[in-house]
Every structure is written in structure tokens, then in C-alpha cells.
């Protein structure tokens, strides 16, 4: 399985690593033929997260503090599991 994660507008490397780990955990083990693409685009007042896989594309805009994003993203993705 291929997972491509693009993080834009986030300078904190630890935060990027944490978000990437959460996304990989939430997607879980998937068949090798599946192709996943994730975009996280942060700006001054919001962050847009897009997850595209074999299921319908999921997208959400978060208006929370950037430090709260990992937990917010986890809660969002776990509320509608990919499995």
C-alpha cells in the first residue's frame, strides 16, 4: 500500500511527524493495491485536511490552534473508520 502525505504550512517537524503517524494509524493496514493520498494545508487561521483513498474522499477544515490538530484529526478520522 502506498500512502503519500503532503504537509504544507507547518514548520514544526515534531508536529508534522505526529500528524503523519496519526494518519497512518487511522488508515491502518490496507491491501497493497490501494493508493492513498493525504494533504494537510495550514494557513494562519485554519487547516484543511484531505484524505483520498479507494473510499470517498474525506475533507475537513479545522479552525483550532495548530497544536490541537493531531488530536482533532485523530478524532475526526476515528469517527468514521476506514476499516
PDB file with SEQRES, HELIX, SHEET and CRYST1 records, atoms N, CA, C and O in Angstrom:
SEQRES   1 A   83  UNK UNK UNK UNK UNK UNK UNK UNK UNK UNK UNK UNK UNK          
SEQRES   2 A   83  UNK UNK UNK UNK UNK UNK UNK UNK UNK UNK UNK UNK UNK          
SEQRES   3 A   83  UNK UNK UNK UNK UNK UNK UNK UNK UNK UNK UNK UNK UNK          
SEQRES   4 A   83  UNK UNK UNK UNK UNK UNK UNK UNK UNK UNK UNK UNK UNK          
SEQRES   5 A   83  UNK UNK UNK UNK UNK UNK UNK UNK UNK UNK UNK UNK UNK          
SEQRES   6 A   83  UNK UNK UNK UNK UNK UNK UNK UNK UNK UNK UNK UNK UNK          
SEQRES   7 A   83  UNK UNK UNK UNK UNK                                          
HELIX    1 AA1 UNK A   13  UNK A   27  1                                  15    
HELIX    2 AA2 UNK A   66  UNK A   68  5                                   3    
HELIX    3 AA3 UNK A   69  UNK A   79  1                                  11    
SHEET    1 AA1 4 UNK A   2  UNK A   8  0                                        
SHEET    2 AA1 4 UNK A  35  UNK A  42  1                                        
SHEET    3 AA1 4 UNK A  47  UNK A  52 -1                                        
SHEET    4 AA1 4 UNK A  58  UNK A  62 -1                                        
CRYST1    1.000    1.000    1.000  90.00  90.00  90.00 P 1           1          
ATOM      1  N   UNK A   1       0.843  -1.166   0.000  1.00  0.00           N  
ATOM      2  CA  UNK A   1       0.000   0.000   0.000  1.00  0.00           C  
ATOM      3  C   UNK A   1       0.889   1.229   0.000  1.00  0.00           C  
ATOM      4  O   UNK A   1       1.892   1.284   0.711  1.00  0.00           O  
ATOM      5  N   UNK A   2       0.518   2.196  -0.790  1.00  0.00           N  
ATOM      6  CA  UNK A   2       1.254   3.450  -0.844  1.00  0.00           C  
ATOM      7  C   UNK A   2       0.435   4.544  -0.164  1.00  0.00           C  
ATOM      8  O   UNK A   2      -0.746   4.737  -0.454  1.00  0.00           O  
ATOM      9  N   UNK A   3       1.097   5.250   0.745  1.00  0.00           N  
ATOM     10  CA  UNK A   3       0.464   6.405   1.382  1.00  0.00           C  
ATOM     11  C   UNK A   3       1.374   7.600   1.123  1.00  0.00           C  
ATOM     12  O   UNK A   3       2.535   7.612   1.533  1.00  0.00           O  
ATOM     13  N   UNK A   4       0.841   8.587   0.449  1.00  0.00           N  
ATOM     14  CA  UNK A   4       1.575   9.819   0.186  1.00  0.00           C  
ATOM     15  C   UNK A   4       0.967  10.913   1.051  1.00  0.00           C  
ATOM     16  O   UNK A   4      -0.224  11.204   0.947  1.00  0.00           O  
ATOM     17  N   UNK A   5       1.787  11.519   1.903  1.00  0.00           N  
ATOM     18  CA  UNK A   5       1.307  12.566   2.809  1.00  0.00           C  
ATOM     19  C   UNK A   5       2.067  13.840   2.518  1.00  0.00           C  
ATOM     20  O   UNK A   5       3.296  13.871   2.572  1.00  0.00           O  
ATOM     21  N   UNK A   6       1.330  14.888   2.210  1.00  0.00           N  
ATOM     22  CA  UNK A   6       1.917  16.199   1.915  1.00  0.00           C  
ATOM     23  C   UNK A   6       1.466  17.184   2.990  1.00  0.00           C  
ATOM     24  O   UNK A   6       0.270  17.413   3.175  1.00  0.00           O  
ATOM     25  N   UNK A   7       2.433  17.760   3.694  1.00  0.00           N  
ATOM     26  CA  UNK A   7       2.145  18.719   4.759  1.00  0.00           C  
ATOM     27  C   UNK A   7       2.688  20.084   4.332  1.00  0.00           C  
ATOM     28  O   UNK A   7       3.894  20.242   4.140  1.00  0.00           O  
ATOM     29  N   UNK A   8       1.813  21.052   4.187  1.00  0.00           N  
ATOM     30  CA  UNK A   8       2.212  22.401   3.788  1.00  0.00           C  
ATOM     31  C   UNK A   8       1.801  23.417   4.846  1.00  0.00           C  
ATOM     32  O   UNK A   8       0.706  23.346   5.403  1.00  0.00           O  
ATOM     33  N   UNK A   9       2.686  24.352   5.110  1.00  0.00           N  
ATOM     34  CA  UNK A   9       2.375  25.438   6.032  1.00  0.00           C  
ATOM     35  C   UNK A   9       2.615  25.114   7.494  1.00  0.00           C  
ATOM     36  O   UNK A   9       2.243  25.900   8.365  1.00  0.00           O  
ATOM     37  N   UNK A  10       3.233  23.966   7.786  1.00  0.00           N  
ATOM     38  CA  UNK A  10       3.524  23.582   9.167  1.00  0.00           C  
ATOM     39  C   UNK A  10       5.040  23.479   9.297  1.00  0.00           C  
ATOM     40  O   UNK A  10       5.669  22.626   8.671  1.00  0.00           O  
ATOM     41  N   UNK A  11       5.615  24.349  10.111  1.00  0.00           N  
ATOM     42  CA  UNK A  11       7.074  24.395  10.250  1.00  0.00           C  
ATOM     43  C   UNK A  11       7.608  23.429  11.308  1.00  0.00           C  
ATOM     44  O   UNK A  11       8.745  22.971  11.199  1.00  0.00           O  
ATOM     45  N   UNK A  12       6.816  23.115  12.318  1.00  0.00           N  
ATOM     46  CA  UNK A  12       7.248  22.277  13.433  1.00  0.00           C  
ATOM     47  C   UNK A  12       7.395  20.822  12.981  1.00  0.00           C  
ATOM     48  O   UNK A  12       6.401  20.166  12.669  1.00  0.00           O  
ATOM     49  N   UNK A  13       8.627  20.322  12.945  1.00  0.00           N  
ATOM     50  CA  UNK A  13       8.889  18.967  12.460  1.00  0.00           C  
ATOM     51  C   UNK A  13       8.264  17.890  13.343  1.00  0.00           C  
ATOM     52  O   UNK A  13       7.788  16.876  12.832  1.00  0.00           O  
ATOM     53  N   UNK A  14       8.259  18.092  14.656  1.00  0.00           N  
ATOM     54  CA  UNK A  14       7.648  17.117  15.568  1.00  0.00           C  
ATOM     55  C   UNK A  14       6.142  17.034  15.343  1.00  0.00           C  
ATOM     56  O   UNK A  14       5.567  15.946  15.367  1.00  0.00           O  
ATOM     57  N   UNK A  15       5.510  18.174  15.124  1.00  0.00           N  
ATOM     58  CA  UNK A  15       4.079  18.220  14.859  1.00  0.00           C  
ATOM     59  C   UNK A  15       3.771  17.507  13.542  1.00  0.00           C  
ATOM     60  O   UNK A  15       2.799  16.755  13.458  1.00  0.00           O  
ATOM     61  N   UNK A  16       4.579  17.733  12.528  1.00  0.00           N  
ATOM     62  CA  UNK A  16       4.410  17.045  11.246  1.00  0.00           C  
ATOM     63  C   UNK A  16       4.510  15.533  11.426  1.00  0.00           C  
ATOM     64  O   UNK A  16       3.691  14.777  10.903  1.00  0.00           O  
ATOM     65  N   UNK A  17       5.518  15.108  12.167  1.00  0.00           N  
ATOM     66  CA  UNK A  17       5.743  13.675  12.406  1.00  0.00           C  
ATOM     67  C   UNK A  17       4.560  13.062  13.150  1.00  0.00           C  
ATOM     68  O   UNK A  17       4.119  11.960  12.824  1.00  0.00           O  
ATOM     69  N   UNK A  18       4.050  13.775  14.147  1.00  0.00           N  
ATOM     70  CA  UNK A  18       2.906  13.285  14.922  1.00  0.00           C  
ATOM     71  C   UNK A  18       1.662  13.157  14.035  1.00  0.00           C  
ATOM     72  O   UNK A  18       0.957  12.150  14.101  1.00  0.00           O  
ATOM     73  N   UNK A  19       1.393  14.168  13.210  1.00  0.00           N  
ATOM     74  CA  UNK A  19       0.232  14.123  12.323  1.00  0.00           C  
ATOM     75  C   UNK A  19       0.346  12.981  11.320  1.00  0.00           C  
ATOM     76  O   UNK A  19      -0.627  12.273  11.062  1.00  0.00           O  
ATOM     77  N   UNK A  20       1.527  12.808  10.763  1.00  0.00           N  
ATOM     78  CA  UNK A  20       1.741  11.736   9.799  1.00  0.00           C  
ATOM     79  C   UNK A  20       1.511  10.371  10.451  1.00  0.00           C  
ATOM     80  O   UNK A  20       0.893   9.496   9.846  1.00  0.00           O  
ATOM     81  N   UNK A  21       2.001  10.184  11.672  1.00  0.00           N  
ATOM     82  CA  UNK A  21       1.797   8.931  12.390  1.00  0.00           C  
ATOM     83  C   UNK A  21       0.336   8.654  12.676  1.00  0.00           C  
ATOM     84  O   UNK A  21      -0.122   7.520  12.541  1.00  0.00           O  
ATOM     85  N   UNK A  22      -0.392   9.672  13.066  1.00  0.00           N  
ATOM     86  CA  UNK A  22      -1.823   9.524  13.346  1.00  0.00           C  
ATOM     87  C   UNK A  22      -2.572   9.109  12.091  1.00  0.00           C  
ATOM     88  O   UNK A  22      -3.416   8.214  12.132  1.00  0.00           O  
ATOM     89  N   UNK A  23      -2.266   9.756  10.981  1.00  0.00           N  
ATOM     90  CA  UNK A  23      -2.949   9.427   9.730  1.00  0.00           C  
ATOM     91  C   UNK A  23      -2.655   7.989   9.330  1.00  0.00           C  
ATOM     92  O   UNK A  23      -3.563   7.253   8.943  1.00  0.00           O  
ATOM     93  N   UNK A  24      -1.400   7.587   9.419  1.00  0.00           N  
ATOM     94  CA  UNK A  24      -1.042   6.202   9.073  1.00  0.00           C  
ATOM     95  C   UNK A  24      -1.750   5.206  10.001  1.00  0.00           C  
ATOM     96  O   UNK A  24      -2.209   4.158   9.548  1.00  0.00           O  
ATOM     97  N   UNK A  25      -1.838   5.528  11.292  1.00  0.00           N  
ATOM     98  CA  UNK A  25      -2.539   4.659  12.245  1.00  0.00           C  
ATOM     99  C   UNK A  25      -4.018   4.549  11.894  1.00  0.00           C  
ATOM    100  O   UNK A  25      -4.591   3.460  11.943  1.00  0.00           O  
ATOM    101  N   UNK A  26      -4.637   5.673  11.540  1.00  0.00           N  
ATOM    102  CA  UNK A  26      -6.071   5.672  11.246  1.00  0.00           C  
ATOM    103  C   UNK A  26      -6.390   4.947   9.941  1.00  0.00           C  
ATOM    104  O   UNK A  26      -7.434   4.303   9.835  1.00  0.00           O  
ATOM    105  N   UNK A  27      -5.516   5.041   8.957  1.00  0.00           N  
ATOM    106  CA  UNK A  27      -5.725   4.310   7.706  1.00  0.00           C  
ATOM    107  C   UNK A  27      -5.531   2.825   7.948  1.00  0.00           C  
ATOM    108  O   UNK A  27      -6.266   2.000   7.404  1.00  0.00           O  
ATOM    109  N   UNK A  28      -4.545   2.484   8.763  1.00  0.00           N  
ATOM    110  CA  UNK A  28      -4.318   1.091   9.141  1.00  0.00           C  
ATOM    111  C   UNK A  28      -3.693   0.257   8.037  1.00  0.00           C  
ATOM    112  O   UNK A  28      -3.237   0.780   7.020  1.00  0.00           O  
ATOM    113  N   UNK A  29      -3.682  -1.042   8.257  1.00  0.00           N  
ATOM    114  CA  UNK A  29      -3.148  -1.978   7.266  1.00  0.00           C  
ATOM    115  C   UNK A  29      -4.182  -2.173   6.174  1.00  0.00           C  
ATOM    116  O   UNK A  29      -5.311  -2.589   6.434  1.00  0.00           O  
ATOM    117  N   UNK A  30      -3.787  -1.872   4.967  1.00  0.00           N  
ATOM    118  CA  UNK A  30      -4.694  -1.957   3.827  1.00  0.00           C  
ATOM    119  C   UNK A  30      -4.065  -2.840   2.755  1.00  0.00           C  
ATOM    120  O   UNK A  30      -2.858  -3.079   2.788  1.00  0.00           O  
ATOM    121  N   UNK A  31      -4.859  -3.326   1.809  1.00  0.00           N  
ATOM    122  CA  UNK A  31      -4.307  -4.128   0.718  1.00  0.00           C  
ATOM    123  C   UNK A  31      -3.230  -3.358  -0.063  1.00  0.00           C  
ATOM    124  O   UNK A  31      -3.287  -2.134  -0.177  1.00  0.00           O  
ATOM    125  N   UNK A  32      -2.263  -4.090  -0.588  1.00  0.00           N  
ATOM    126  CA  UNK A  32      -1.131  -3.487  -1.297  1.00  0.00           C  
ATOM    127  C   UNK A  32      -1.557  -2.679  -2.518  1.00  0.00           C  
ATOM    128  O   UNK A  32      -0.871  -1.722  -2.880  1.00  0.00           O  
ATOM    129  N   UNK A  33      -2.653  -3.029  -3.157  1.00  0.00           N  
ATOM    130  CA  UNK A  33      -3.053  -2.334  -4.374  1.00  0.00           C  
ATOM    131  C   UNK A  33      -3.726  -0.979  -4.107  1.00  0.00           C  
ATOM    132  O   UNK A  33      -3.970  -0.216  -5.042  1.00  0.00           O  
ATOM    133  N   UNK A  34      -4.018  -0.685  -2.864  1.00  0.00           N  
ATOM    134  CA  UNK A  34      -4.642   0.603  -2.544  1.00  0.00           C  
ATOM    135  C   UNK A  34      -3.616   1.733  -2.569  1.00  0.00           C  
ATOM    136  O   UNK A  34      -2.475   1.572  -2.137  1.00  0.00           O  
ATOM    137  N   UNK A  35      -4.046   2.859  -3.079  1.00  0.00           N  
ATOM    138  CA  UNK A  35      -3.210   4.049  -3.162  1.00  0.00           C  
ATOM    139  C   UNK A  35      -3.901   5.151  -2.361  1.00  0.00           C  
ATOM    140  O   UNK A  35      -5.057   5.479  -2.627  1.00  0.00           O  
ATOM    141  N   UNK A  36      -3.200   5.721  -1.385  1.00  0.00           N  
ATOM    142  CA  UNK A  36      -3.758   6.755  -0.519  1.00  0.00           C  
ATOM    143  C   UNK A  36      -2.960   8.037  -0.670  1.00  0.00           C  
ATOM    144  O   UNK A  36      -1.733   8.015  -0.760  1.00  0.00           O  
ATOM    145  N   UNK A  37      -3.673   9.153  -0.695  1.00  0.00           N  
ATOM    146  CA  UNK A  37      -3.035  10.470  -0.748  1.00  0.00           C  
ATOM    147  C   UNK A  37      -3.674  11.352   0.322  1.00  0.00           C  
ATOM    148  O   UNK A  37      -4.894  11.391   0.478  1.00  0.00           O  
ATOM    149  N   UNK A  38      -2.816  12.056   1.050  1.00  0.00           N  
ATOM    150  CA  UNK A  38      -3.283  12.920   2.133  1.00  0.00           C  
ATOM    151  C   UNK A  38      -2.613  14.275   1.966  1.00  0.00           C  
ATOM    152  O   UNK A  38      -1.402  14.366   1.761  1.00  0.00           O  
ATOM    153  N   UNK A  39      -3.415  15.319   2.057  1.00  0.00           N  
ATOM    154  CA  UNK A  39      -2.902  16.685   2.012  1.00  0.00           C  
ATOM    155  C   UNK A  39      -3.321  17.407   3.282  1.00  0.00           C  
ATOM    156  O   UNK A  39      -4.487  17.376   3.676  1.00  0.00           O  
ATOM    157  N   UNK A  40      -2.361  18.051   3.909  1.00  0.00           N  
ATOM    158  CA  UNK A  40      -2.644  18.915   5.059  1.00  0.00           C  
ATOM    159  C   UNK A  40      -2.087  20.280   4.697  1.00  0.00           C  
ATOM    160  O   UNK A  40      -0.881  20.444   4.516  1.00  0.00           O  
ATOM    161  N   UNK A  41      -2.982  21.259   4.593  1.00  0.00           N  
ATOM    162  CA  UNK A  41      -2.591  22.608   4.202  1.00  0.00           C  
ATOM    163  C   UNK A  41      -2.981  23.567   5.324  1.00  0.00           C  
ATOM    164  O   UNK A  41      -4.162  23.802   5.580  1.00  0.00           O  
ATOM    165  N   UNK A  42      -1.976  24.109   5.979  1.00  0.00           N  
ATOM    166  CA  UNK A  42      -2.225  25.018   7.101  1.00  0.00           C  
ATOM    167  C   UNK A  42      -2.004  26.461   6.665  1.00  0.00           C  
ATOM    168  O   UNK A  42      -1.106  26.756   5.877  1.00  0.00           O  
ATOM    169  N   UNK A  43      -2.832  27.347   7.186  1.00  0.00           N  
ATOM    170  CA  UNK A  43      -2.648  28.784   6.988  1.00  0.00           C  
ATOM    171  C   UNK A  43      -2.747  29.446   8.356  1.00  0.00           C  
ATOM    172  O   UNK A  43      -2.770  28.758   9.377  1.00  0.00           O  
ATOM    173  N   UNK A  44      -2.802  30.744   8.383  1.00  0.00           N  
ATOM    174  CA  UNK A  44      -2.828  31.456   9.664  1.00  0.00           C  
ATOM    175  C   UNK A  44      -4.066  31.163  10.499  1.00  0.00           C  
ATOM    176  O   UNK A  44      -3.977  31.105  11.725  1.00  0.00           O  
ATOM    177  N   UNK A  45      -5.221  30.977   9.864  1.00  0.00           N  
ATOM    178  CA  UNK A  45      -6.456  30.848  10.641  1.00  0.00           C  
ATOM    179  C   UNK A  45      -7.173  29.503  10.493  1.00  0.00           C  
ATOM    180  O   UNK A  45      -8.183  29.275  11.160  1.00  0.00           O  
ATOM    181  N   UNK A  46      -6.677  28.618   9.640  1.00  0.00           N  
ATOM    182  CA  UNK A  46      -7.325  27.314   9.508  1.00  0.00           C  
ATOM    183  C   UNK A  46      -6.362  26.290   8.907  1.00  0.00           C  
ATOM    184  O   UNK A  46      -5.266  26.619   8.452  1.00  0.00           O  
ATOM    185  N   UNK A  47      -6.816  25.037   8.923  1.00  0.00           N  
ATOM    186  CA  UNK A  47      -6.040  23.943   8.345  1.00  0.00           C  
ATOM    187  C   UNK A  47      -7.016  23.028   7.607  1.00  0.00           C  
ATOM    188  O   UNK A  47      -8.011  22.581   8.179  1.00  0.00           O  
ATOM    189  N   UNK A  48      -6.728  22.753   6.338  1.00  0.00           N  
ATOM    190  CA  UNK A  48      -7.575  21.879   5.522  1.00  0.00           C  
ATOM    191  C   UNK A  48      -6.890  20.514   5.408  1.00  0.00           C  
ATOM    192  O   UNK A  48      -5.724  20.420   5.025  1.00  0.00           O  
ATOM    193  N   UNK A  49      -7.637  19.462   5.749  1.00  0.00           N  
ATOM    194  CA  UNK A  49      -7.115  18.098   5.674  1.00  0.00           C  
ATOM    195  C   UNK A  49      -7.960  17.326   4.666  1.00  0.00           C  
ATOM    196  O   UNK A  49      -9.186  17.288   4.763  1.00  0.00           O  
ATOM    197  N   UNK A  50      -7.279  16.710   3.694  1.00  0.00           N  
ATOM    198  CA  UNK A  50      -7.947  15.916   2.668  1.00  0.00           C  
ATOM    199  C   UNK A  50      -7.338  14.522   2.668  1.00  0.00           C  
ATOM    200  O   UNK A  50      -6.118  14.370   2.618  1.00  0.00           O  
ATOM    201  N   UNK A  51      -8.193  13.502   2.724  1.00  0.00           N  
ATOM    202  CA  UNK A  51      -7.749  12.107   2.682  1.00  0.00           C  
ATOM    203  C   UNK A  51      -8.456  11.449   1.500  1.00  0.00           C  
ATOM    204  O   UNK A  51      -9.683  11.361   1.456  1.00  0.00           O  
ATOM    205  N   UNK A  52      -7.652  10.992   0.548  1.00  0.00           N  
ATOM    206  CA  UNK A  52      -8.193  10.380  -0.660  1.00  0.00           C  
ATOM    207  C   UNK A  52      -7.674   8.954  -0.768  1.00  0.00           C  
ATOM    208  O   UNK A  52      -6.468   8.711  -0.780  1.00  0.00           O  
ATOM    209  N   UNK A  53      -8.600   8.031  -0.844  1.00  0.00           N  
ATOM    210  CA  UNK A  53      -8.253   6.624  -0.985  1.00  0.00           C  
ATOM    211  C   UNK A  53      -9.286   5.956  -1.859  1.00  0.00           C  
ATOM    212  O   UNK A  53      -9.963   6.633  -2.632  1.00  0.00           O  
ATOM    213  N   UNK A  54      -9.430   4.631  -1.760  1.00  0.00           N  
ATOM    214  CA  UNK A  54     -10.428   3.942  -2.573  1.00  0.00           C  
ATOM    215  C   UNK A  54     -11.858   4.259  -2.124  1.00  0.00           C  
ATOM    216  O   UNK A  54     -12.801   4.083  -2.895  1.00  0.00           O  
ATOM    217  N   UNK A  55     -12.018   4.718  -0.900  1.00  0.00           N  
ATOM    218  CA  UNK A  55     -13.327   5.141  -0.393  1.00  0.00           C  
ATOM    219  C   UNK A  55     -13.571   6.578  -0.836  1.00  0.00           C  
ATOM    220  O   UNK A  55     -12.667   7.206  -1.386  1.00  0.00           O  
ATOM    221  N   UNK A  56     -14.754   7.110  -0.615  1.00  0.00           N  
ATOM    222  CA  UNK A  56     -14.975   8.512  -0.943  1.00  0.00           C  
ATOM    223  C   UNK A  56     -13.947   9.406  -0.236  1.00  0.00           C  
ATOM    224  O   UNK A  56     -13.526   9.118   0.884  1.00  0.00           O  
ATOM    225  N   UNK A  57     -13.561  10.473  -0.895  1.00  0.00           N  
ATOM    226  CA  UNK A  57     -12.599  11.422  -0.337  1.00  0.00           C  
ATOM    227  C   UNK A  57     -13.210  12.095   0.882  1.00  0.00           C  
ATOM    228  O   UNK A  57     -14.382  12.473   0.889  1.00  0.00           O  
ATOM    229  N   UNK A  58     -12.387  12.235   1.911  1.00  0.00           N  
ATOM    230  CA  UNK A  58     -12.811  12.944   3.127  1.00  0.00           C  
ATOM    231  C   UNK A  58     -12.041  14.247   3.203  1.00  0.00           C  
ATOM    232  O   UNK A  58     -10.842  14.294   2.929  1.00  0.00           O  
ATOM    233  N   UNK A  59     -12.740  15.300   3.576  1.00  0.00           N  
ATOM    234  CA  UNK A  59     -12.086  16.593   3.711  1.00  0.00           C  
ATOM    235  C   UNK A  59     -12.738  17.356   4.852  1.00  0.00           C  
ATOM    236  O   UNK A  59     -13.951  17.306   5.056  1.00  0.00           O  
ATOM    237  N   UNK A  60     -11.895  18.059   5.581  1.00  0.00           N  
ATOM    238  CA  UNK A  60     -12.409  18.864   6.702  1.00  0.00           C  
ATOM    239  C   UNK A  60     -11.496  20.049   6.914  1.00  0.00           C  
ATOM    240  O   UNK A  60     -10.286  19.976   6.699  1.00  0.00           O  
ATOM    241  N   UNK A  61     -12.104  21.149   7.342  1.00  0.00           N  
ATOM    242  CA  UNK A  61     -11.351  22.357   7.687  1.00  0.00           C  
ATOM    243  C   UNK A  61     -11.414  22.511   9.202  1.00  0.00           C  
ATOM    244  O   UNK A  61     -12.490  22.479   9.798  1.00  0.00           O  
ATOM    245  N   UNK A  62     -10.252  22.676   9.811  1.00  0.00           N  
ATOM    246  CA  UNK A  62     -10.139  22.869  11.257  1.00  0.00           C  
ATOM    247  C   UNK A  62      -9.749  24.312  11.532  1.00  0.00           C  
ATOM    248  O   UNK A  62      -8.870  24.863  10.870  1.00  0.00           O  
ATOM    249  N   UNK A  63     -10.403  24.916  12.504  1.00  0.00           N  
ATOM    250  CA  UNK A  63     -10.106  26.284  12.893  1.00  0.00           C  
ATOM    251  C   UNK A  63      -9.454  26.351  14.264  1.00  0.00           C  
ATOM    252  O   UNK A  63      -9.423  27.410  14.891  1.00  0.00           O  
ATOM    253  N   UNK A  64      -8.937  25.231  14.726  1.00  0.00           N  
ATOM    254  CA  UNK A  64      -8.326  25.138  16.051  1.00  0.00           C  
ATOM    255  C   UNK A  64      -6.867  25.571  16.008  1.00  0.00           C  
ATOM    256  O   UNK A  64      -6.277  25.725  14.939  1.00  0.00           O  
ATOM    257  N   UNK A  65      -6.304  25.764  17.187  1.00  0.00           N  
ATOM    258  CA  UNK A  65      -4.879  26.031  17.303  1.00  0.00           C  
ATOM    259  C   UNK A  65      -4.114  24.870  16.683  1.00  0.00           C  
ATOM    260  O   UNK A  65      -4.523  23.716  16.815  1.00  0.00           O  
ATOM    261  N   UNK A  66      -3.028  25.163  16.021  1.00  0.00           N  
ATOM    262  CA  UNK A  66      -2.266  24.131  15.305  1.00  0.00           C  
ATOM    263  C   UNK A  66      -1.781  23.021  16.239  1.00  0.00           C  
ATOM    264  O   UNK A  66      -1.655  21.877  15.802  1.00  0.00           O  
ATOM    265  N   UNK A  67      -1.512  23.315  17.484  1.00  0.00           N  
ATOM    266  CA  UNK A  67      -1.058  22.296  18.446  1.00  0.00           C  
ATOM    267  C   UNK A  67      -2.167  21.295  18.777  1.00  0.00           C  
ATOM    268  O   UNK A  67      -1.882  20.170  19.188  1.00  0.00           O  
ATOM    269  N   UNK A  68      -3.426  21.696  18.603  1.00  0.00           N  
ATOM    270  CA  UNK A  68      -4.559  20.805  18.883  1.00  0.00           C  
ATOM    271  C   UNK A  68      -4.883  19.900  17.696  1.00  0.00           C  
ATOM    272  O   UNK A  68      -5.683  18.973  17.827  1.00  0.00           O  
ATOM    273  N   UNK A  69      -4.276  20.157  16.547  1.00  0.00           N  
ATOM    274  CA  UNK A  69      -4.624  19.423  15.333  1.00  0.00           C  
ATOM    275  C   UNK A  69      -4.417  17.912  15.400  1.00  0.00           C  
ATOM    276  O   UNK A  69      -5.298  17.179  14.951  1.00  0.00           O  
ATOM    277  N   UNK A  70      -3.323  17.411  15.924  1.00  0.00           N  
ATOM    278  CA  UNK A  70      -3.181  15.945  15.930  1.00  0.00           C  
ATOM    279  C   UNK A  70      -4.363  15.226  16.580  1.00  0.00           C  
ATOM    280  O   UNK A  70      -4.879  14.257  16.023  1.00  0.00           O  
ATOM    281  N   UNK A  71      -4.787  15.684  17.733  1.00  0.00           N  
ATOM    282  CA  UNK A  71      -5.912  15.042  18.419  1.00  0.00           C  
ATOM    283  C   UNK A  71      -7.223  15.270  17.666  1.00  0.00           C  
ATOM    284  O   UNK A  71      -8.053  14.363  17.596  1.00  0.00           O  
ATOM    285  N   UNK A  72      -7.424  16.452  17.108  1.00  0.00           N  
ATOM    286  CA  UNK A  72      -8.633  16.752  16.334  1.00  0.00           C  
ATOM    287  C   UNK A  72      -8.704  15.879  15.081  1.00  0.00           C  
ATOM    288  O   UNK A  72      -9.767  15.361  14.739  1.00  0.00           O  
ATOM    289  N   UNK A  73      -7.572  15.721  14.403  1.00  0.00           N  
ATOM    290  CA  UNK A  73      -7.527  14.877  13.207  1.00  0.00           C  
ATOM    291  C   UNK A  73      -7.816  13.427  13.573  1.00  0.00           C  
ATOM    292  O   UNK A  73      -8.585  12.755  12.886  1.00  0.00           O  
ATOM    293  N   UNK A  74      -7.205  12.937  14.655  1.00  0.00           N  
ATOM    294  CA  UNK A  74      -7.456  11.557  15.100  1.00  0.00           C  
ATOM    295  C   UNK A  74      -8.950  11.351  15.398  1.00  0.00           C  
ATOM    296  O   UNK A  74      -9.541  10.375  14.935  1.00  0.00           O  
ATOM    297  N   UNK A  75      -9.550  12.246  16.153  1.00  0.00           N  
ATOM    298  CA  UNK A  75     -10.968  12.115  16.494  1.00  0.00           C  
ATOM    299  C   UNK A  75     -11.846  12.105  15.247  1.00  0.00           C  
ATOM    300  O   UNK A  75     -12.792  11.323  15.154  1.00  0.00           O  
ATOM    301  N   UNK A  76     -11.530  12.973  14.294  1.00  0.00           N  
ATOM    302  CA  UNK A  76     -12.294  13.051  13.049  1.00  0.00           C  
ATOM    303  C   UNK A  76     -12.179  11.748  12.258  1.00  0.00           C  
ATOM    304  O   UNK A  76     -13.191  11.188  11.837  1.00  0.00           O  
ATOM    305  N   UNK A  77     -10.960  11.267  12.055  1.00  0.00           N  
ATOM    306  CA  UNK A  77     -10.773  10.054  11.257  1.00  0.00           C  
ATOM    307  C   UNK A  77     -11.309   8.816  11.963  1.00  0.00           C  
ATOM    308  O   UNK A  77     -11.800   7.900  11.303  1.00  0.00           O  
ATOM    309  N   UNK A  78     -11.228   8.767  13.273  1.00  0.00           N  
ATOM    310  CA  UNK A  78     -11.743   7.611  14.007  1.00  0.00           C  
ATOM    311  C   UNK A  78     -13.264   7.607  14.114  1.00  0.00           C  
ATOM    312  O   UNK A  78     -13.858   6.563  14.381  1.00  0.00           O  
ATOM    313  N   UNK A  79     -13.904   8.761  13.908  1.00  0.00           N  
ATOM    314  CA  UNK A  79     -15.360   8.803  13.989  1.00  0.00           C  
ATOM    315  C   UNK A  79     -16.014   8.087  12.805  1.00  0.00           C  
ATOM    316  O   UNK A  79     -17.164   7.658  12.900  1.00  0.00           O  
ATOM    317  N   UNK A  80     -15.287   7.956  11.688  1.00  0.00           N  
ATOM    318  CA  UNK A  80     -15.730   7.207  10.522  1.00  0.00           C  
ATOM    319  C   UNK A  80     -14.571   6.346  10.045  1.00  0.00           C  
ATOM    320  O   UNK A  80     -13.890   6.706   9.085  1.00  0.00           O  
ATOM    321  N   UNK A  81     -14.334   5.208  10.703  1.00  0.00           N  
ATOM    322  CA  UNK A  81     -13.153   4.383  10.402  1.00  0.00           C  
ATOM    323  C   UNK A  81     -13.095   3.931   8.938  1.00  0.00           C  
ATOM    324  O   UNK A  81     -14.122   3.739   8.288  1.00  0.00           O  
ATOM    325  N   UNK A  82     -11.873   3.770   8.446  1.00  0.00           N  
ATOM    326  CA  UNK A  82     -11.639   3.288   7.089  1.00  0.00           C  
ATOM    327  C   UNK A  82     -11.766   1.775   7.004  1.00  0.00           C  
ATOM    328  O   UNK A  82     -11.926   1.227   5.913  1.00  0.00           O  
ATOM    329  N   UNK A  83     -11.700   1.112   8.111  1.00  0.00           N  
ATOM    330  CA  UNK A  83     -11.702  -0.363   8.132  1.00  0.00           C  
ATOM    331  C   UNK A  83     -13.084  -0.920   7.977  1.00  0.00           C  
ATOM    332  O   UNK A  83     -13.262  -2.138   7.974  1.00  0.00           O  
TER     333      UNK A  83                                                      
END                                                                             
